Amino acid sequence: MTSGQVNLRSHRVLISLSKSLLSILSYTAAADILVVHREEAICREALGPKGAVCESDSLRDAVRLHRSKYKEKEKVNNHWDNKRWGGTATQRILRGTLAALAALAVCSMAYSRTKAQDNKEEVRSPITPAVITPPAGNSAFLVGHAVGTQGYVCLPASTGASWTVNGARPEATLFTRIFGEAVQIITHFLSPNTNPNGFAPTPIPFGNVTWQSSHDSSKVWGQPIHAITAGSDPSCPNAGSITCLLLQVIGSEQGPDGGKLLTKTTFIQRLNTNGGSAPATGCVVPGDVGKQALVPYTADYFFFRAEE
């Protein structure tokens, strides 16, 4: 067994243990809520009339008034709670321990994610039409499943008005799966290209599509260079959805702590699009100008880098 396999196995055990302990933490929080509901029930029983409001002062008075009725029962419950949890101090220690283990689990997942992204064998370059396939010498190293919206603004056009005078503004979150769990890895949005490379257009647009790593905050900007119509290929099967694209990276930037996870990216593919197309109605006449629409979509984004 390789050291990498041992690390992956240890990460799985840690995450499984943390999930179990977090379930216990959720249970104790639920128990606190049940106490509040029980006291509200006592209050309503004491105040009598249906619909009586049990605000904080009334609640305290009612609970104090009827405490004797539940005294023996609470003694039994408290005795059981103390036996089970060891008192308030122990509960605080337990919750602190659980919080630390939860943080450990998150760090473990982040570590595993980074290792997976750096391993070329983890991601296979998809089979796509030549027009949207990156040039030879580039291979996929990362893939994320995007869930988000494409934003449209109705603007004047020669025919009156149109949703597509300007390109759509994307807002999406990209996920990958680590041990069966969906984990956020990238955010996708529009932003100014603050570090253009030699492929950036002149002048630089006010904003370009952007991908920023949720791990180290490194980012890249891209520009579409080729597209295929949705429904025209198995890599882009959903007719009526936004196009599938090949984008060239036109700028990159390290994260604030020197993170470089995405800065190595050369090309990006947007595949398996579903939804996201401009609305068919609502932007026809000049009176519609200024309207906005957010259209949900999903897609898979493949990130390529130069082969070593």
C-alpha positions as CSV (number, residue, x, y, z in Angstrom):
1,M,0.0,0.0,0.0
2,T,1.4,3.4,-1.0
3,S,1.8,6.4,1.4
4,G,-0.9,8.2,-0.7
5,Q,-3.3,5.3,-0.1
6,V,-2.6,5.4,3.6
7,N,-3.2,9.1,3.7
8,L,-6.5,8.8,1.9
9,R,-7.6,6.0,4.2
10,S,-6.7,8.1,7.3
11,H,-8.7,11.1,5.8
12,R,-11.7,8.9,5.3
13,V,-11.6,7.6,8.9
14,L,-11.2,11.2,10.3
15,I,-14.1,12.5,8.3
16,S,-16.3,9.6,9.2
17,L,-15.5,10.1,12.9
18,S,-16.1,13.8,12.7
19,K,-19.5,13.3,11.1
20,S,-20.5,10.9,13.9
21,L,-19.4,13.4,16.5
22,L,-21.1,16.3,14.8
23,S,-24.3,14.3,14.9
24,I,-23.9,14.2,18.7
25,L,-23.3,17.9,18.7
26,S,-26.5,18.5,16.7
27,Y,-28.4,16.2,19.2
28,T,-27.3,18.3,22.2
29,A,-28.3,21.5,20.4
30,A,-31.7,20.0,19.6
31,A,-32.0,19.0,23.3
32,D,-31.6,22.7,24.3
33,I,-34.3,23.7,21.8
34,L,-36.6,21.1,23.2
35,V,-36.2,22.6,26.7
36,V,-37.3,26.0,25.4
37,H,-40.3,24.4,23.7
38,R,-41.2,22.6,26.9
39,E,-41.1,25.8,28.9
40,E,-43.3,27.5,26.3
41,A,-45.8,24.7,26.6
42,I,-45.8,25.2,30.4
43,C,-46.4,28.9,29.9
44,R,-49.4,28.4,27.6
45,E,-50.9,25.9,30.0
46,A,-50.5,28.4,32.9
47,L,-51.9,31.4,31.0
48,G,-54.9,29.5,29.8
49,P,-56.7,31.3,27.0
50,K,-56.0,30.0,23.5
51,G,-53.6,32.1,21.6
52,A,-52.0,33.8,24.7
53,V,-48.6,35.3,24.0
54,C,-45.8,33.8,26.0
55,E,-43.2,36.5,25.9
56,S,-40.1,36.4,28.1
57,D,-41.6,38.0,31.2
58,S,-44.8,35.9,31.0
59,L,-42.8,32.8,30.3
60,R,-40.6,33.2,33.3
61,D,-43.6,33.9,35.6
62,A,-45.5,30.8,34.3
63,V,-42.5,28.5,34.5
64,R,-41.8,29.7,38.1
65,L,-45.5,29.3,39.0
66,H,-45.6,25.7,37.8
67,R,-42.1,24.6,38.6
68,S,-43.3,22.7,41.6
69,K,-45.6,20.6,39.4
70,Y,-42.6,19.3,37.4
71,K,-40.1,19.3,40.2
72,E,-39.9,15.6,40.7
73,K,-39.9,14.9,37.0
74,E,-37.1,17.3,36.4
75,K,-35.0,15.8,39.2
76,V,-35.2,12.5,37.4
77,N,-34.3,14.1,34.0
78,N,-31.5,16.1,35.4
79,H,-30.1,13.0,37.1
80,W,-30.1,11.2,33.8
81,D,-28.6,14.2,31.9
82,N,-25.8,14.4,34.4
83,K,-25.1,10.7,34.2
84,R,-25.2,10.9,30.4
85,W,-23.2,14.1,29.8
86,G,-21.3,14.6,33.1
87,G,-22.7,18.1,33.8
88,T,-22.4,21.5,32.2
89,A,-18.6,21.7,32.3
90,T,-18.2,18.3,30.5
91,Q,-20.8,19.4,27.9
92,R,-18.7,22.5,27.2
93,I,-15.5,20.4,26.9
94,L,-17.3,18.0,24.6
95,R,-18.6,20.7,22.3
96,G,-15.2,22.3,22.1
97,T,-13.7,19.0,21.2
98,L,-16.3,18.4,18.6
99,A,-15.7,21.8,17.1
100,A,-12.0,21.1,16.9
101,L,-12.6,17.8,15.2
102,A,-15.0,19.4,12.7
103,A,-12.2,21.9,11.8
104,L,-9.8,19.0,11.4
105,A,-12.2,17.3,9.1
106,V,-12.5,20.4,6.9
107,C,-8.7,20.7,6.8
108,S,-8.4,17.0,5.9
109,M,-10.8,17.5,3.0
110,A,-9.0,20.6,1.8
111,Y,-5.7,18.7,1.9
112,S,-7.2,15.8,0.0
113,R,-8.7,18.1,-2.6
114,T,-5.3,19.9,-3.2
115,K,-3.6,16.5,-3.7
116,A,-6.3,15.4,-6.1
117,Q,-6.0,18.6,-8.1
118,D,-2.2,18.2,-8.3
119,N,-2.4,14.6,-9.5
120,K,-2.7,14.6,-13.3
121,E,-4.2,11.1,-13.3
122,E,-7.2,12.3,-11.3
123,V,-8.8,14.2,-14.3
124,R,-9.1,12.9,-17.8
125,S,-9.3,15.3,-20.7
126,P,-12.8,15.0,-22.1
127,I,-13.6,14.0,-25.7
128,T,-14.9,17.0,-27.5
129,P,-15.1,18.4,-31.1
130,A,-11.8,19.7,-32.4
131,V,-13.2,23.3,-32.4
132,I,-13.5,23.4,-28.6
133,T,-10.6,21.1,-27.8
134,P,-7.5,22.9,-26.4
135,P,-4.3,22.6,-28.5
136,A,-2.0,19.6,-28.2
137,G,0.3,19.9,-25.2
138,N,-2.4,20.9,-22.7
139,S,-4.1,18.4,-20.4
140,A,-7.0,18.7,-17.9
141,F,-5.9,18.9,-14.2
142,L,-9.1,20.0,-12.5
143,V,-12.9,19.8,-13.1
144,G,-15.7,21.4,-11.2
145,H,-19.5,21.1,-11.5
146,A,-21.1,24.6,-11.6
147,V,-24.4,25.6,-10.2
148,G,-25.5,29.2,-10.7
149,T,-27.1,31.7,-12.9
150,Q,-26.5,33.6,-16.1
151,G,-27.5,37.2,-15.8
152,Y,-29.1,39.2,-18.7
153,V,-29.9,42.9,-19.1
154,C,-32.4,44.1,-21.7
155,L,-30.7,46.7,-23.9
156,P,-31.7,48.7,-27.0
157,A,-31.3,46.8,-30.4
158,S,-32.0,47.5,-34.0
159,T,-35.2,45.4,-33.7
160,G,-36.3,47.3,-30.5
161,A,-34.6,45.5,-27.6
162,S,-32.7,42.3,-26.9
163,W,-31.4,40.3,-24.0
164,T,-28.2,39.4,-25.9
165,V,-26.7,42.8,-26.8
166,N,-24.1,42.1,-24.1
167,G,-22.9,38.7,-23.0
168,A,-24.5,37.2,-19.9
169,R,-23.0,37.8,-16.5
170,P,-22.2,34.5,-14.8
171,E,-22.5,33.8,-11.1
172,A,-21.8,30.2,-10.0
173,T,-20.1,28.0,-7.5
174,L,-18.1,25.0,-8.7
175,F,-18.1,21.8,-6.7
176,T,-16.1,18.5,-6.7
177,R,-16.8,15.3,-4.8
178,I,-14.4,14.3,-2.0
179,F,-15.3,10.8,-0.5
180,G,-18.9,11.3,-1.8
181,E,-19.3,14.8,-0.4
182,A,-19.9,17.9,-2.5
183,V,-17.1,20.4,-1.7
184,Q,-16.9,23.9,-3.0
185,I,-13.6,24.5,-4.9
186,I,-14.1,27.6,-7.1
187,T,-16.4,30.7,-7.5
188,H,-17.2,32.0,-11.0
189,F,-18.1,35.6,-11.7
190,L,-17.3,38.7,-13.7
191,S,-14.5,41.0,-12.6
192,P,-11.8,43.4,-14.0
193,N,-8.7,41.7,-15.3
194,T,-6.0,43.2,-13.1
195,N,-3.1,41.1,-14.4
196,P,-3.6,40.5,-18.2
197,N,-1.2,38.3,-20.2
198,G,-0.2,38.4,-23.8
199,F,-3.5,36.9,-25.0
200,A,-5.6,39.7,-23.5
201,P,-7.4,42.0,-25.9
202,T,-6.6,45.6,-26.3
203,P,-8.3,47.6,-24.8
204,I,-9.2,45.3,-21.9
205,P,-13.0,45.0,-21.3
206,F,-14.4,46.4,-18.1
207,G,-14.9,42.9,-16.9
208,N,-14.0,39.3,-17.9
209,V,-15.3,35.9,-16.8
210,T,-13.3,34.9,-13.7
211,W,-12.7,31.8,-11.7
212,Q,-11.3,32.1,-8.2
213,S,-10.1,29.2,-6.1
214,S,-11.9,28.7,-2.8
215,H,-8.7,27.0,-1.5
216,D,-6.0,29.6,-2.0
217,S,-7.9,32.6,-3.7
218,S,-5.8,32.4,-6.8
219,K,-7.8,33.4,-9.9
220,V,-7.8,33.4,-13.7
221,W,-9.6,35.4,-16.3
222,G,-10.8,33.8,-19.6
223,Q,-12.1,34.8,-23.0
224,P,-14.2,32.6,-25.2
225,I,-12.5,31.7,-28.5
226,H,-14.8,28.9,-29.9
227,A,-18.3,27.6,-29.2
228,I,-20.6,24.8,-30.2
229,T,-24.4,24.8,-30.0
230,A,-26.0,22.9,-27.1
231,G,-27.4,19.6,-28.4
232,S,-24.9,19.2,-31.2
233,D,-22.5,16.8,-29.5
234,P,-22.4,14.3,-26.6
235,S,-20.2,16.7,-24.7
236,C,-22.9,19.3,-25.0
237,P,-26.1,17.3,-25.1
238,N,-28.9,19.6,-23.8
239,A,-30.5,21.4,-26.7
240,G,-31.7,24.9,-25.9
241,S,-29.1,25.5,-23.2
242,I,-26.2,28.0,-23.4
243,T,-23.4,27.1,-25.7
244,C,-20.4,24.9,-24.8
245,L,-17.2,26.9,-24.9
246,L,-13.4,26.8,-25.2
247,L,-11.9,29.8,-23.3
248,Q,-8.3,31.0,-23.4
249,V,-6.8,32.3,-20.2
250,I,-6.0,36.0,-20.6
251,G,-4.8,36.8,-17.1
252,S,-4.0,35.2,-13.8
253,E,-3.3,36.3,-10.2
254,Q,-1.9,34.6,-7.2
255,G,-3.8,34.5,-3.9
256,P,-3.0,36.9,-1.1
257,D,-0.7,34.3,0.5
258,G,1.0,33.3,-2.7
259,G,-1.5,30.6,-3.8
260,K,-1.0,29.4,-7.3
261,L,-3.6,26.6,-7.7
262,L,-5.3,28.2,-10.8
263,T,-2.5,30.4,-12.1
264,K,-1.1,27.4,-14.2
265,T,-4.4,27.3,-16.2
266,T,-4.0,27.8,-19.9
267,F,-7.5,26.9,-21.3
268,I,-11.0,26.2,-19.8
269,Q,-13.8,24.2,-21.3
270,R,-17.5,24.7,-20.4
271,L,-19.3,21.5,-21.2
272,N,-22.6,19.7,-20.4
273,T,-24.5,22.9,-20.1
274,N,-28.0,22.8,-18.9
275,G,-30.2,25.9,-18.9
276,G,-28.8,29.4,-18.8
277,S,-30.2,30.7,-22.1
278,A,-31.6,34.2,-22.5
279,P,-35.4,34.4,-21.9
280,A,-37.6,34.1,-24.9
281,T,-39.9,36.9,-23.8
282,G,-39.8,40.1,-21.9
283,C,-37.3,42.1,-24.0
284,V,-38.8,43.1,-27.3
285,V,-39.8,46.8,-27.3
286,P,-38.0,49.9,-26.1
287,G,-40.2,50.0,-23.1
288,D,-38.6,46.7,-21.9
289,V,-35.1,48.3,-21.8
290,G,-33.5,48.0,-18.4
291,K,-35.2,44.8,-17.3
292,Q,-32.9,42.1,-15.9
293,A,-33.2,38.3,-15.7
294,L,-31.2,35.6,-13.8
295,V,-31.5,32.3,-15.5
296,P,-30.4,29.2,-13.6
297,Y,-27.8,26.9,-15.2
298,T,-25.4,24.1,-14.5
299,A,-22.3,23.1,-16.4
300,D,-19.0,21.2,-16.1
301,Y,-15.8,23.3,-16.2
302,F,-12.5,21.6,-17.2
303,F,-9.3,23.4,-16.4
304,F,-6.2,22.7,-18.6
305,R,-2.5,23.4,-18.1
306,A,0.6,22.9,-20.2
307,E,2.0,19.4,-20.0
308,E,5.4,19.1,-18.3
